Every structure is written in C-alpha cells, then in structure tokens.
C-alpha cells in the first residue's frame, strides 16, 4: 500500500511538470539565440512594408518564424540578405522573442540571421 501511494505521489508531481516550459523554450520579451536549417523564405511582404519571414527548423525549439522588418533603417540590427538564403541552408539566429514560435531580428545591434557552415 505504501509503495502504491509513493508511486502515485511521484506520478502526480511528474505529471504536473509535463506542461511546464523547459529552460530551452523561448519566452516572449526575452532574447533567443539558436541554430537551425532554413525551411522557407518569404520576402513578398516587403513589397507592402510587411515583415519578411524566414521559417527555421531550430535544432532545439522546433519550427520558428523569424520576422525580418521591411524598414531596416528603423532597426538597430544590420539588414539581413534574406534573398540569398534558401531551404536547407544552415543558419544562426539571434533575435527578440515575440512568442514561443516567433522571433524578430531588429531591436538590438547584436540581432542577426546568418548562414553558417554545415
């Protein structure tokens, strides 16, 4: 009986933690840095001052939408040559987190989306 109660108690504690974010989960309002592979590139929103989007399959965080503003002159980050990226390219991203699956390269001088070897 004691063993059954102990197992039940441990299961309850572990089950309660299952929905909690891990330390690697991007948190809105914070900064994130990660590597991954480009899944897709869409710069068509730049035609109407929207954000270009590079979707990256992150090594740790899953699929992340990387937002690239049309007006780089309003950003502290240097412009990203998104047109030179293609699906499968390996990239490194440093950006501000908007949501668990969305970041924006803009607000800090160290923000970037760059191709890396691999």
Phi and psi restraints in degrees (range 20) as a CNS / XPLOR table:
assign (resid 1 and name C) (resid 2 and name N)
       (resid 2 and name CA) (resid 2 and name C) 1.0 -63.7 20.0 2
assign (resid 2 and name N) (resid 2 and name CA)
       (resid 2 and name C) (resid 3 and name N) 1.0 -39.0 20.0 2
assign (resid 2 and name C) (resid 3 and name N)
       (resid 3 and name CA) (resid 3 and name C) 1.0 -64.5 20.0 2
assign (resid 3 and name N) (resid 3 and name CA)
       (resid 3 and name C) (resid 4 and name N) 1.0 -42.6 20.0 2
assign (resid 3 and name C) (resid 4 and name N)
       (resid 4 and name CA) (resid 4 and name C) 1.0 -61.7 20.0 2
assign (resid 4 and name N) (resid 4 and name CA)
       (resid 4 and name C) (resid 5 and name N) 1.0 -40.6 20.0 2
assign (resid 4 and name C) (resid 5 and name N)
       (resid 5 and name CA) (resid 5 and name C) 1.0 -66.8 20.0 2
assign (resid 5 and name N) (resid 5 and name CA)
       (resid 5 and name C) (resid 6 and name N) 1.0 -39.3 20.0 2
assign (resid 5 and name C) (resid 6 and name N)
       (resid 6 and name CA) (resid 6 and name C) 1.0 -64.1 20.0 2
assign (resid 6 and name N) (resid 6 and name CA)
       (resid 6 and name C) (resid 7 and name N) 1.0 -44.4 20.0 2
assign (resid 6 and name C) (resid 7 and name N)
       (resid 7 and name CA) (resid 7 and name C) 1.0 -62.7 20.0 2
assign (resid 7 and name N) (resid 7 and name CA)
       (resid 7 and name C) (resid 8 and name N) 1.0 -42.4 20.0 2
assign (resid 7 and name C) (resid 8 and name N)
       (resid 8 and name CA) (resid 8 and name C) 1.0 -62.5 20.0 2
assign (resid 8 and name N) (resid 8 and name CA)
       (resid 8 and name C) (resid 9 and name N) 1.0 -42.5 20.0 2
assign (resid 8 and name C) (resid 9 and name N)
       (resid 9 and name CA) (resid 9 and name C) 1.0 -64.3 20.0 2
assign (resid 9 and name N) (resid 9 and name CA)
       (resid 9 and name C) (resid 10 and name N) 1.0 -45.8 20.0 2
assign (resid 9 and name C) (resid 10 and name N)
       (resid 10 and name CA) (resid 10 and name C) 1.0 -64.2 20.0 2
assign (resid 10 and name N) (resid 10 and name CA)
       (resid 10 and name C) (resid 11 and name N) 1.0 -42.2 20.0 2
assign (resid 10 and name C) (resid 11 and name N)
       (resid 11 and name CA) (resid 11 and name C) 1.0 -61.1 20.0 2
assign (resid 11 and name N) (resid 11 and name CA)
       (resid 11 and name C) (resid 12 and name N) 1.0 -40.1 20.0 2
assign (resid 11 and name C) (resid 12 and name N)
       (resid 12 and name CA) (resid 12 and name C) 1.0 -64.3 20.0 2
assign (resid 12 and name N) (resid 12 and name CA)
       (resid 12 and name C) (resid 13 and name N) 1.0 -43.2 20.0 2
assign (resid 12 and name C) (resid 13 and name N)
       (resid 13 and name CA) (resid 13 and name C) 1.0 -65.2 20.0 2
assign (resid 13 and name N) (resid 13 and name CA)
       (resid 13 and name C) (resid 14 and name N) 1.0 -48.1 20.0 2
assign (resid 13 and name C) (resid 14 and name N)
       (resid 14 and name CA) (resid 14 and name C) 1.0 -66.7 20.0 2
assign (resid 14 and name N) (resid 14 and name CA)
       (resid 14 and name C) (resid 15 and name N) 1.0 -38.3 20.0 2
assign (resid 14 and name C) (resid 15 and name N)
       (resid 15 and name CA) (resid 15 and name C) 1.0 -63.9 20.0 2
assign (resid 15 and name N) (resid 15 and name CA)
       (resid 15 and name C) (resid 16 and name N) 1.0 -35.4 20.0 2
assign (resid 15 and name C) (resid 16 and name N)
       (resid 16 and name CA) (resid 16 and name C) 1.0 -67.8 20.0 2
assign (resid 16 and name N) (resid 16 and name CA)
       (resid 16 and name C) (resid 17 and name N) 1.0 -26.3 20.0 2
assign (resid 16 and name C) (resid 17 and name N)
       (resid 17 and name CA) (resid 17 and name C) 1.0 -84.1 20.0 2
assign (resid 17 and name N) (resid 17 and name CA)
       (resid 17 and name C) (resid 18 and name N) 1.0 -14.9 20.0 2
assign (resid 17 and name C) (resid 18 and name N)
       (resid 18 and name CA) (resid 18 and name C) 1.0 -59.2 20.0 2
assign (resid 18 and name N) (resid 18 and name CA)
       (resid 18 and name C) (resid 19 and name N) 1.0 -35.4 20.0 2
assign (resid 18 and name C) (resid 19 and name N)
       (resid 19 and name CA) (resid 19 and name C) 1.0 -90.3 20.0 2
assign (resid 19 and name N) (resid 19 and name CA)
       (resid 19 and name C) (resid 20 and name N) 1.0 -1.2 20.0 2
assign (resid 19 and name C) (resid 20 and name N)
       (resid 20 and name CA) (resid 20 and name C) 1.0 -78.6 20.0 2
assign (resid 20 and name N) (resid 20 and name CA)
       (resid 20 and name C) (resid 21 and name N) 1.0 143.1 20.0 2
assign (resid 20 and name C) (resid 21 and name N)
       (resid 21 and name CA) (resid 21 and name C) 1.0 -66.5 20.0 2
assign (resid 21 and name N) (resid 21 and name CA)
       (resid 21 and name C) (resid 22 and name N) 1.0 147.4 20.0 2
assign (resid 21 and name C) (resid 22 and name N)
       (resid 22 and name CA) (resid 22 and name C) 1.0 -85.6 20.0 2
assign (resid 22 and name N) (resid 22 and name CA)
       (resid 22 and name C) (resid 23 and name N) 1.0 170.5 20.0 2
assign (resid 22 and name C) (resid 23 and name N)
       (resid 23 and name CA) (resid 23 and name C) 1.0 -66.5 20.0 2
assign (resid 23 and name N) (resid 23 and name CA)
       (resid 23 and name C) (resid 24 and name N) 1.0 -18.5 20.0 2
assign (resid 23 and name C) (resid 24 and name N)
       (resid 24 and name CA) (resid 24 and name C) 1.0 -91.2 20.0 2
assign (resid 24 and name N) (resid 24 and name CA)
       (resid 24 and name C) (resid 25 and name N) 1.0 -2.4 20.0 2
assign (resid 24 and name C) (resid 25 and name N)
       (resid 25 and name CA) (resid 25 and name C) 1.0 -75.1 20.0 2
assign (resid 25 and name N) (resid 25 and name CA)
       (resid 25 and name C) (resid 26 and name N) 1.0 124.0 20.0 2
assign (resid 25 and name C) (resid 26 and name N)
       (resid 26 and name CA) (resid 26 and name C) 1.0 -60.5 20.0 2
assign (resid 26 and name N) (resid 26 and name CA)
       (resid 26 and name C) (resid 27 and name N) 1.0 138.9 20.0 2
assign (resid 26 and name C) (resid 27 and name N)
       (resid 27 and name CA) (resid 27 and name C) 1.0 -116.4 20.0 2
assign (resid 27 and name N) (resid 27 and name CA)
       (resid 27 and name C) (resid 28 and name N) 1.0 127.2 20.0 2
assign (resid 27 and name C) (resid 28 and name N)
       (resid 28 and name CA) (resid 28 and name C) 1.0 -53.4 20.0 2
assign (resid 28 and name N) (resid 28 and name CA)
       (resid 28 and name C) (resid 29 and name N) 1.0 135.8 20.0 2
assign (resid 28 and name C) (resid 29 and name N)
       (resid 29 and name CA) (resid 29 and name C) 1.0 92.4 20.0 2
assign (resid 29 and name N) (resid 29 and name CA)
       (resid 29 and name C) (resid 30 and name N) 1.0 -11.1 20.0 2
assign (resid 29 and name C) (resid 30 and name N)
       (resid 30 and name CA) (resid 30 and name C) 1.0 -103.6 20.0 2
assign (resid 30 and name N) (resid 30 and name CA)
       (resid 30 and name C) (resid 31 and name N) 1.0 179.9 20.0 2
assign (resid 30 and name C) (resid 31 and name N)
       (resid 31 and name CA) (resid 31 and name C) 1.0 -102.1 20.0 2
assign (resid 31 and name N) (resid 31 and name CA)
       (resid 31 and name C) (resid 32 and name N) 1.0 150.8 20.0 2
assign (resid 31 and name C) (resid 32 and name N)
       (resid 32 and name CA) (resid 32 and name C) 1.0 -136.4 20.0 2
assign (resid 32 and name N) (resid 32 and name CA)
       (resid 32 and name C) (resid 33 and name N) 1.0 147.1 20.0 2
assign (resid 32 and name C) (resid 33 and name N)
       (resid 33 and name CA) (resid 33 and name C) 1.0 -134.5 20.0 2
assign (resid 33 and name N) (resid 33 and name CA)
       (resid 33 and name C) (resid 34 and name N) 1.0 130.4 20.0 2
assign (resid 33 and name C) (resid 34 and name N)
       (resid 34 and name CA) (resid 34 and name C) 1.0 -158.4 20.0 2
assign (resid 34 and name N) (resid 34 and name CA)
       (resid 34 and name C) (resid 35 and name N) 1.0 160.7 20.0 2
assign (resid 34 and name C) (resid 35 and name N)
       (resid 35 and name CA) (resid 35 and name C) 1.0 -110.2 20.0 2
assign (resid 35 and name N) (resid 35 and name CA)
       (resid 35 and name C) (resid 36 and name N) 1.0 158.1 20.0 2
assign (resid 35 and name C) (resid 36 and name N)
       (resid 36 and name CA) (resid 36 and name C) 1.0 -179.5 20.0 2
assign (resid 36 and name N) (resid 36 and name CA)
       (resid 36 and name C) (resid 37 and name N) 1.0 -169.5 20.0 2
assign (resid 36 and name C) (resid 37 and name N)
       (resid 37 and name CA) (resid 37 and name C) 1.0 -117.1 20.0 2
assign (resid 37 and name N) (resid 37 and name CA)
       (resid 37 and name C) (resid 38 and name N) 1.0 139.2 20.0 2
assign (resid 37 and name C) (resid 38 and name N)
       (resid 38 and name CA) (resid 38 and name C) 1.0 -65.2 20.0 2
assign (resid 38 and name N) (resid 38 and name CA)
       (resid 38 and name C) (resid 39 and name N) 1.0 128.5 20.0 2
assign (resid 38 and name C) (resid 39 and name N)
       (resid 39 and name CA) (resid 39 and name C) 1.0 -95.4 20.0 2
assign (resid 39 and name N) (resid 39 and name CA)
       (resid 39 and name C) (resid 40 and name N) 1.0 -43.9 20.0 2
assign (resid 39 and name C) (resid 40 and name N)
       (resid 40 and name CA) (resid 40 and name C) 1.0 -156.6 20.0 2
assign (resid 40 and name N) (resid 40 and name CA)
       (resid 40 and name C) (resid 41 and name N) 1.0 159.2 20.0 2
assign (resid 40 and name C) (resid 41 and name N)
       (resid 41 and name CA) (resid 41 and name C) 1.0 -131.7 20.0 2
assign (resid 41 and name N) (resid 41 and name CA)
       (resid 41 and name C) (resid 42 and name N) 1.0 127.9 20.0 2
assign (resid 41 and name C) (resid 42 and name N)
       (resid 42 and name CA) (resid 42 and name C) 1.0 -134.4 20.0 2
assign (resid 42 and name N) (resid 42 and name CA)
       (resid 42 and name C) (resid 43 and name N) 1.0 103.1 20.0 2
assign (resid 42 and name C) (resid 43 and name N)
       (resid 43 and name CA) (resid 43 and name C) 1.0 -102.2 20.0 2
assign (resid 43 and name N) (resid 43 and name CA)
       (resid 43 and name C) (resid 44 and name N) 1.0 3.4 20.0 2
assign (resid 43 and name C) (resid 44 and name N)
       (resid 44 and name CA) (resid 44 and name C) 1.0 -59.4 20.0 2
assign (resid 44 and name N) (resid 44 and name CA)
       (resid 44 and name C) (resid 45 and name N) 1.0 -32.2 20.0 2
assign (resid 44 and name C) (resid 45 and name N)
       (resid 45 and name CA) (resid 45 and name C) 1.0 -62.4 20.0 2
assign (resid 45 and name N) (resid 45 and name CA)
       (resid 45 and name C) (resid 46 and name N) 1.0 -19.5 20.0 2
assign (resid 45 and name C) (resid 46 and name N)
       (resid 46 and name CA) (resid 46 and name C) 1.0 -61.7 20.0 2
assign (resid 46 and name N) (resid 46 and name CA)
       (resid 46 and name C) (resid 47 and name N) 1.0 -25.5 20.0 2
assign (resid 46 and name C) (resid 47 and name N)
       (resid 47 and name CA) (resid 47 and name C) 1.0 -62.8 20.0 2
assign (resid 47 and name N) (resid 47 and name CA)
       (resid 47 and name C) (resid 48 and name N) 1.0 -24.3 20.0 2
assign (resid 47 and name C) (resid 48 and name N)
       (resid 48 and name CA) (resid 48 and name C) 1.0 -126.0 20.0 2
assign (resid 48 and name N) (resid 48 and name CA)
       (resid 48 and name C) (resid 49 and name N) 1.0 35.0 20.0 2
assign (resid 48 and name C) (resid 49 and name N)
       (resid 49 and name CA) (resid 49 and name C) 1.0 63.5 20.0 2
assign (resid 49 and name N) (resid 49 and name CA)
       (resid 49 and name C) (resid 50 and name N) 1.0 22.6 20.0 2
assign (resid 49 and name C) (resid 50 and name N)
       (resid 50 and name CA) (resid 50 and name C) 1.0 -89.2 20.0 2
assign (resid 50 and name N) (resid 50 and name CA)
       (resid 50 and name C) (resid 51 and name N) 1.0 173.4 20.0 2
assign (resid 50 and name C) (resid 51 and name N)
       (resid 51 and name CA) (resid 51 and name C) 1.0 -80.4 20.0 2
assign (resid 51 and name N) (resid 51 and name CA)
       (resid 51 and name C) (resid 52 and name N) 1.0 132.0 20.0 2
assign (resid 51 and name C) (resid 52 and name N)
       (resid 52 and name CA) (resid 52 and name C) 1.0 -71.1 20.0 2
assign (resid 52 and name N) (resid 52 and name CA)
       (resid 52 and name C) (resid 53 and name N) 1.0 155.6 20.0 2
assign (resid 52 and name C) (resid 53 and name N)
       (resid 53 and name CA) (resid 53 and name C) 1.0 -132.7 20.0 2
assign (resid 53 and name N) (resid 53 and name CA)
       (resid 53 and name C) (resid 54 and name N) 1.0 124.8 20.0 2
assign (resid 53 and name C) (resid 54 and name N)
       (resid 54 and name CA) (resid 54 and name C) 1.0 -110.5 20.0 2
assign (resid 54 and name N) (resid 54 and name CA)
       (resid 54 and name C) (resid 55 and name N) 1.0 116.9 20.0 2
assign (resid 54 and name C) (resid 55 and name N)
       (resid 55 and name CA) (resid 55 and name C) 1.0 -90.3 20.0 2
assign (resid 55 and name N) (resid 55 and name CA)
       (resid 55 and name C) (resid 56 and name N) 1.0 126.4 20.0 2
assign (resid 55 and name C) (resid 56 and name N)
       (resid 56 and name CA) (resid 56 and name C) 1.0 -119.9 20.0 2
assign (resid 56 and name N) (resid 56 and name CA)
       (resid 56 and name C) (resid 57 and name N) 1.0 131.4 20.0 2
assign (resid 56 and name C) (resid 57 and name N)
       (resid 57 and name CA) (resid 57 and name C) 1.0 -85.6 20.0 2
assign (resid 57 and name N) (resid 57 and name CA)
       (resid 57 and name C) (resid 58 and name N) 1.0 98.2 20.0 2
assign (resid 57 and name C) (resid 58 and name N)
       (resid 58 and name CA) (resid 58 and name C) 1.0 -70.6 20.0 2
assign (resid 58 and name N) (resid 58 and name CA)
       (resid 58 and name C) (resid 59 and name N) 1.0 146.7 20.0 2
assign (resid 58 and name C) (resid 59 and name N)
       (resid 59 and name CA) (resid 59 and name C) 1.0 -64.1 20.0 2
assign (resid 59 and name N) (resid 59 and name CA)
       (resid 59 and name C) (resid 60 and name N) 1.0 -28.9 20.0 2
assign (resid 59 and name C) (resid 60 and name N)
       (resid 60 and name CA) (resid 60 and name C) 1.0 -117.7 20.0 2
assign (resid 60 and name N) (resid 60 and name CA)
       (resid 60 and name C) (resid 61 and name N) 1.0 -38.6 20.0 2
assign (resid 60 and name C) (resid 61 and name N)
       (resid 61 and name CA) (resid 61 and name C) 1.0 -98.2 20.0 2
assign (resid 61 and name N) (resid 61 and name CA)
       (resid 61 and name C) (resid 62 and name N) 1.0 0.9 20.0 2
assign (resid 61 and name C) (resid 62 and name N)
       (resid 62 and name CA) (resid 62 and name C) 1.0 82.8 20.0 2
assign (resid 62 and name N) (resid 62 and name CA)
       (resid 62 and name C) (resid 63 and name N) 1.0 -156.7 20.0 2
assign (resid 62 and name C) (resid 63 and name N)
       (resid 63 and name CA) (resid 63 and name C) 1.0 -79.7 20.0 2
assign (resid 63 and name N) (resid 63 and name CA)
       (resid 63 and name C) (resid 64 and name N) 1.0 125.4 20.0 2
assign (resid 63 and name C) (resid 64 and name N)
       (resid 64 and name CA) (resid 64 and name C) 1.0 -122.9 20.0 2
assign (resid 64 and name N) (resid 64 and name CA)
       (resid 64 and name C) (resid 65 and name N) 1.0 134.8 20.0 2
assign (resid 64 and name C) (resid 65 and name N)
       (resid 65 and name CA) (resid 65 and name C) 1.0 -90.0 20.0 2
assign (resid 65 and name N) (resid 65 and name CA)
       (resid 65 and name C) (resid 66 and name N) 1.0 115.4 20.0 2
assign (resid 65 and name C) (resid 66 and name N)
       (resid 66 and name CA) (resid 66 and name C) 1.0 -99.3 20.0 2
assign (resid 66 and name N) (resid 66 and name CA)
       (resid 66 and name C) (resid 67 and name N) 1.0 112.4 20.0 2
assign (resid 66 and name C) (resid 67 and name N)
       (resid 67 and name CA) (resid 67 and name C) 1.0 -85.2 20.0 2
assign (resid 67 and name N) (resid 67 and name CA)
       (resid 67 and name C) (resid 68 and name N) 1.0 132.6 20.0 2
assign (resid 67 and name C) (resid 68 and name N)
       (resid 68 and name CA) (resid 68 and name C) 1.0 -124.0 20.0 2
assign (resid 68 and name N) (resid 68 and name CA)
       (resid 68 and name C) (resid 69 and name N) 1.0 109.1 20.0 2
assign (resid 68 and name C) (resid 69 and name N)
       (resid 69 and name CA) (resid 69 and name C) 1.0 -60.5 20.0 2
assign (resid 69 and name N) (resid 69 and name CA)
       (resid 69 and name C) (resid 70 and name N) 1.0 149.4 20.0 2
assign (resid 69 and name C) (resid 70 and name N)
       (resid 70 and name CA) (resid 70 and name C) 1.0 -72.4 20.0 2
assign (resid 70 and name N) (resid 70 and name CA)
       (resid 70 and name C) (resid 71 and name N) 1.0 -30.5 20.0 2
assign (resid 70 and name C) (resid 71 and name N)
       (resid 71 and name CA) (resid 71 and name C) 1.0 -106.2 20.0 2
assign (resid 71 and name N) (resid 71 and name CA)
       (resid 71 and name C) (resid 72 and name N) 1.0 83.1 20.0 2
assign (resid 71 and name C) (resid 72 and name N)
       (resid 72 and name CA) (resid 72 and name C) 1.0 -64.4 20.0 2
assign (resid 72 and name N) (resid 72 and name CA)
       (resid 72 and name C) (resid 73 and name N) 1.0 -23.3 20.0 2
assign (resid 72 and name C) (resid 73 and name N)
       (resid 73 and name CA) (resid 73 and name C) 1.0 -65.3 20.0 2
assign (resid 73 and name N) (resid 73 and name CA)
       (resid 73 and name C) (resid 74 and name N) 1.0 -15.9 20.0 2
assign (resid 73 and name C) (resid 74 and name N)
       (resid 74 and name CA) (resid 74 and name C) 1.0 -94.3 20.0 2
assign (resid 74 and name N) (resid 74 and name CA)
       (resid 74 and name C) (resid 75 and name N) 1.0 -0.3 20.0 2
assign (resid 74 and name C) (resid 75 and name N)
       (resid 75 and name CA) (resid 75 and name C) 1.0 -106.0 20.0 2
assign (resid 75 and name N) (resid 75 and name CA)
       (resid 75 and name C) (resid 76 and name N) 1.0 154.2 20.0 2
assign (resid 75 and name C) (resid 76 and name N)
       (resid 76 and name CA) (resid 76 and name C) 1.0 -83.2 20.0 2
assign (resid 76 and name N) (resid 76 and name CA)
       (resid 76 and name C) (resid 77 and name N) 1.0 -26.2 20.0 2
assign (resid 76 and name C) (resid 77 and name N)
       (resid 77 and name CA) (resid 77 and name C) 1.0 -73.3 20.0 2
assign (resid 77 and name N) (resid 77 and name CA)
       (resid 77 and name C) (resid 78 and name N) 1.0 147.3 20.0 2
assign (resid 77 and name C) (resid 78 and name N)
       (resid 78 and name CA) (resid 78 and name C) 1.0 -70.5 20.0 2
assign (resid 78 and name N) (resid 78 and name CA)
       (resid 78 and name C) (resid 79 and name N) 1.0 153.8 20.0 2
assign (resid 78 and name C) (resid 79 and name N)
       (resid 79 and name CA) (resid 79 and name C) 1.0 -59.8 20.0 2
assign (resid 79 and name N) (resid 79 and name CA)
       (resid 79 and name C) (resid 80 and name N) 1.0 150.5 20.0 2
assign (resid 79 and name C) (resid 80 and name N)
       (resid 80 and name CA) (resid 80 and name C) 1.0 -106.0 20.0 2
assign (resid 80 and name N) (resid 80 and name CA)
       (resid 80 and name C) (resid 81 and name N) 1.0 132.5 20.0 2
assign (resid 80 and name C) (resid 81 and name N)
       (resid 81 and name CA) (resid 81 and name C) 1.0 -84.7 20.0 2
assign (resid 81 and name N) (resid 81 and name CA)
       (resid 81 and name C) (resid 82 and name N) 1.0 70.6 20.0 2
assign (resid 81 and name C) (resid 82 and name N)
       (resid 82 and name CA) (resid 82 and name C) 1.0 -62.9 20.0 2
assign (resid 82 and name N) (resid 82 and name CA)
       (resid 82 and name C) (resid 83 and name N) 1.0 -31.4 20.0 2
assign (resid 82 and name C) (resid 83 and name N)
       (resid 83 and name CA) (resid 83 and name C) 1.0 -63.2 20.0 2
assign (resid 83 and name N) (resid 83 and name CA)
       (resid 83 and name C) (resid 84 and name N) 1.0 -21.7 20.0 2
assign (resid 83 and name C) (resid 84 and name N)
       (resid 84 and name CA) (resid 84 and name C) 1.0 -85.1 20.0 2
assign (resid 84 and name N) (resid 84 and name CA)
       (resid 84 and name C) (resid 85 and name N) 1.0 -8.7 20.0 2
assign (resid 84 and name C) (resid 85 and name N)
       (resid 85 and name CA) (resid 85 and name C) 1.0 -87.7 20.0 2
assign (resid 85 and name N) (resid 85 and name CA)
       (resid 85 and name C) (resid 86 and name N) 1.0 148.6 20.0 2
assign (resid 85 and name C) (resid 86 and name N)
       (resid 86 and name CA) (resid 86 and name C) 1.0 -140.9 20.0 2
assign (resid 86 and name N) (resid 86 and name CA)
       (resid 86 and name C) (resid 87 and name N) 1.0 157.8 20.0 2
assign (resid 86 and name C) (resid 87 and name N)
       (resid 87 and name CA) (resid 87 and name C) 1.0 -53.1 20.0 2
assign (resid 87 and name N) (resid 87 and name CA)
       (resid 87 and name C) (resid 88 and name N) 1.0 135.7 20.0 2
assign (resid 87 and name C) (resid 88 and name N)
       (resid 88 and name CA) (resid 88 and name C) 1.0 99.1 20.0 2
assign (resid 88 and name N) (resid 88 and name CA)
       (resid 88 and name C) (resid 89 and name N) 1.0 -20.1 20.0 2
assign (resid 88 and name C) (resid 89 and name N)
       (resid 89 and name CA) (resid 89 and name C) 1.0 -61.9 20.0 2
assign (resid 89 and name N) (resid 89 and name CA)
       (resid 89 and name C) (resid 90 and name N) 1.0 140.4 20.0 2
assign (resid 89 and name C) (resid 90 and name N)
       (resid 90 and name CA) (resid 90 and name C) 1.0 -86.3 20.0 2
assign (resid 90 and name N) (resid 90 and name CA)
       (resid 90 and name C) (resid 91 and name N) 1.0 132.8 20.0 2
assign (resid 90 and name C) (resid 91 and name N)
       (resid 91 and name CA) (resid 91 and name C) 1.0 -135.9 20.0 2
assign (resid 91 and name N) (resid 91 and name CA)
       (resid 91 and name C) (resid 92 and name N) 1.0 159.0 20.0 2
assign (resid 91 and name C) (resid 92 and name N)
       (resid 92 and name CA) (resid 92 and name C) 1.0 -117.9 20.0 2
assign (resid 92 and name N) (resid 92 and name CA)
       (resid 92 and name C) (resid 93 and name N) 1.0 134.2 20.0 2
assign (resid 92 and name C) (resid 93 and name N)
       (resid 93 and name CA) (resid 93 and name C) 1.0 -123.4 20.0 2
assign (resid 93 and name N) (resid 93 and name CA)
       (resid 93 and name C) (resid 94 and name N) 1.0 134.1 20.0 2
assign (resid 93 and name C) (resid 94 and name N)
       (resid 94 and name CA) (resid 94 and name C) 1.0 -128.5 20.0 2
assign (resid 94 and name N) (resid 94 and name CA)
       (resid 94 and name C) (resid 95 and name N) 1.0 121.7 20.0 2
assign (resid 94 and name C) (resid 95 and name N)
       (resid 95 and name CA) (resid 95 and name C) 1.0 -159.8 20.0 2
assign (resid 95 and name N) (resid 95 and name CA)
       (resid 95 and name C) (resid 96 and name N) 1.0 167.6 20.0 2
assign (resid 95 and name C) (resid 96 and name N)
       (resid 96 and name CA) (resid 96 and name C) 1.0 -84.7 20.0 2
assign (resid 96 and name N) (resid 96 and name CA)
       (resid 96 and name C) (resid 97 and name N) 1.0 139.2 20.0 2
assign (resid 96 and name C) (resid 97 and name N)
       (resid 97 and name CA) (resid 97 and name C) 1.0 -86.6 20.0 2
assign (resid 97 and name N) (resid 97 and name CA)
       (resid 97 and name C) (resid 98 and name N) 1.0 124.0 20.0 2
assign (resid 97 and name C) (resid 98 and name N)
       (resid 98 and name CA) (resid 98 and name C) 1.0 -94.1 20.0 2
assign (resid 98 and name N) (resid 98 and name CA)
       (resid 98 and name C) (resid 99 and name N) 1.0 -38.5 20.0 2
assign (resid 98 and name C) (resid 99 and name N)
       (resid 99 and name CA) (resid 99 and name C) 1.0 -155.7 20.0 2
assign (resid 99 and name N) (resid 99 and name CA)
       (resid 99 and name C) (resid 100 and name N) 1.0 174.5 20.0 2
assign (resid 99 and name C) (resid 100 and name N)
       (resid 100 and name CA) (resid 100 and name C) 1.0 -54.9 20.0 2
assign (resid 100 and name N) (resid 100 and name CA)
       (resid 100 and name C) (resid 101 and name N) 1.0 -32.3 20.0 2
assign (resid 100 and name C) (resid 101 and name N)
       (resid 101 and name CA) (resid 101 and name C) 1.0 -120.1 20.0 2
assign (resid 101 and name N) (resid 101 and name CA)
       (resid 101 and name C) (resid 102 and name N) 1.0 23.7 20.0 2
assign (resid 101 and name C) (resid 102 and name N)
       (resid 102 and name CA) (resid 102 and name C) 1.0 -148.0 20.0 2
assign (resid 102 and name N) (resid 102 and name CA)
       (resid 102 and name C) (resid 103 and name N) 1.0 128.4 20.0 2
assign (resid 102 and name C) (resid 103 and name N)
       (resid 103 and name CA) (resid 103 and name C) 1.0 -130.5 20.0 2
assign (resid 103 and name N) (resid 103 and name CA)
       (resid 103 and name C) (resid 104 and name N) 1.0 160.2 20.0 2
assign (resid 103 and name C) (resid 104 and name N)
       (resid 104 and name CA) (resid 104 and name C) 1.0 -128.9 20.0 2
assign (resid 104 and name N) (resid 104 and name CA)
       (resid 104 and name C) (resid 105 and name N) 1.0 130.8 20.0 2
assign (resid 104 and name C) (resid 105 and name N)
       (resid 105 and name CA) (resid 105 and name C) 1.0 -91.6 20.0 2
assign (resid 105 and name N) (resid 105 and name CA)
       (resid 105 and name C) (resid 106 and name N) 1.0 106.7 20.0 2
assign (resid 105 and name C) (resid 106 and name N)
       (resid 106 and name CA) (resid 106 and name C) 1.0 -173.1 20.0 2
assign (resid 106 and name N) (resid 106 and name CA)
       (resid 106 and name C) (resid 107 and name N) 1.0 -56.1 20.0 2
assign (resid 106 and name C) (resid 107 and name N)
       (resid 107 and name CA) (resid 107 and name C) 1.0 -71.3 20.0 2
assign (resid 107 and name N) (resid 107 and name CA)
       (resid 107 and name C) (resid 108 and name N) 1.0 -16.8 20.0 2
assign (resid 107 and name C) (resid 108 and name N)
       (resid 108 and name CA) (resid 108 and name C) 1.0 -127.0 20.0 2
assign (resid 108 and name N) (resid 108 and name CA)
       (resid 108 and name C) (resid 109 and name N) 1.0 151.2 20.0 2
assign (resid 108 and name C) (resid 109 and name N)
       (resid 109 and name CA) (resid 109 and name C) 1.0 -63.8 20.0 2
assign (resid 109 and name N) (resid 109 and name CA)
       (resid 109 and name C) (resid 110 and name N) 1.0 -25.1 20.0 2
assign (resid 109 and name C) (resid 110 and name N)
       (resid 110 and name CA) (resid 110 and name C) 1.0 -89.3 20.0 2
assign (resid 110 and name N) (resid 110 and name CA)
       (resid 110 and name C) (resid 111 and name N) 1.0 0.1 20.0 2
assign (resid 110 and name C) (resid 111 and name N)
       (resid 111 and name CA) (resid 111 and name C) 1.0 -68.4 20.0 2
assign (resid 111 and name N) (resid 111 and name CA)
       (resid 111 and name C) (resid 112 and name N) 1.0 142.2 20.0 2
assign (resid 111 and name C) (resid 112 and name N)
       (resid 112 and name CA) (resid 112 and name C) 1.0 -165.2 20.0 2
assign (resid 112 and name N) (resid 112 and name CA)
       (resid 112 and name C) (resid 113 and name N) 1.0 159.7 20.0 2
assign (resid 112 and name C) (resid 113 and name N)
       (resid 113 and name CA) (resid 113 and name C) 1.0 -135.2 20.0 2
assign (resid 113 and name N) (resid 113 and name CA)
       (resid 113 and name C) (resid 114 and name N) 1.0 110.5 20.0 2
assign (resid 113 and name C) (resid 114 and name N)
       (resid 114 and name CA) (resid 114 and name C) 1.0 -136.5 20.0 2
assign (resid 114 and name N) (resid 114 and name CA)
       (resid 114 and name C) (resid 115 and name N) 1.0 146.7 20.0 2
assign (resid 114 and name C) (resid 115 and name N)
       (resid 115 and name CA) (resid 115 and name C) 1.0 -71.3 20.0 2
assign (resid 115 and name N) (resid 115 and name CA)
       (resid 115 and name C) (resid 116 and name N) 1.0 140.4 20.0 2
assign (resid 115 and name C) (resid 116 and name N)
       (resid 116 and name CA) (resid 116 and name C) 1.0 -128.9 20.0 2
assign (resid 116 and name N) (resid 116 and name CA)
       (resid 116 and name C) (resid 117 and name N) 1.0 159.4 20.0 2
assign (resid 116 and name C) (resid 117 and name N)
       (resid 117 and name CA) (resid 117 and name C) 1.0 -62.6 20.0 2
assign (resid 117 and name N) (resid 117 and name CA)
       (resid 117 and name C) (resid 118 and name N) 1.0 148.0 20.0 2
